Amino acid sequence: MTESPLSPAYVKTKNKRTGEVKDACQSFENYLVEMLVEDGKVRDLIDVEELLYCWKNLRCPVFVNLVSMFYAELCKDLFSGQEGEGHGFKSRGDIH
């Protein structure tokens, strides 16, 4: 079986997209933690830690896919094109 000539382009695009989503999600996580610490919302920070713990232990592929799609869309919506405060995310006033 021979490989399609389109495969390398697809793989490159997918890897680039995956990297962009990872970067956006990491930016979102950093922003969320920074925002909660800045506002002194320690209980909210604990909730985020619990959420991340649950995500790490989520095993059902259907739910992993569902949560991943939601999180990717959330990151994409939050970071689509506007740079805020040098962090690569919209300011809280811009988030609806």
C-alpha positions, -999 to 999 in steps of 0.1 A, spaced: 0 0 0 14 34 -9 10 66 10 -11 94 -3 9 125 -14 -15 145 8 -5 127 40 25 148 49 6 181 44 -22 167 65 1 156 93 19 190 92 -14 208 94 -27 186 122 5 189 142 5 227 138 -32 228 148 -25 205 178 4 228 188 -18 259 185 -46 243 206 -21 231 232 -5 266 234 -39 283 236 -51 258 263 -18 263 283 -23 301 280 -59 297 292 -48 276 322 -22 301 332 -46 330 328 -73 312 349 -49 305 377 -34 341 376 -69 356 376 -81 335 405 -50 342 426 -51 379 417 -87 382 428 -80 362 459 -105 335 450 -87 306 466 -118 284 467 -122 289 429 -86 279 425 -92 247 445 -122 240 422 -99 244 391 -74 220 407 -102 195 413 -114 199 377 -79 193 364 -75 162 386 -108 148 373 -98 156 337 -65 138 343 -83 107 356 -111 107 329 -109 74 310 -140 70 289 -131 79 253 -165 93 246 -163 118 276 -126 125 269 -135 135 233 -165 155 244 -145 175 271 -116 179 247 -138 194 220 -155 217 245 -121 228 259 -106 234 224 -136 255 214 -134 275 246 -97 281 241 -102 290 204 -130 314 213 -110 331 241 -78 335 221 -91 342 186 -69 370 173 -69 394 201 -38 398 223 -45 410 258 -18 422 282 9 403 264 -5 369 274 -23 359 242 -58 360 256 -86 384 256 -90 406 287 -118 396 311 -139 425 298 -138 411 263 -151 376 274 -188 372 270 
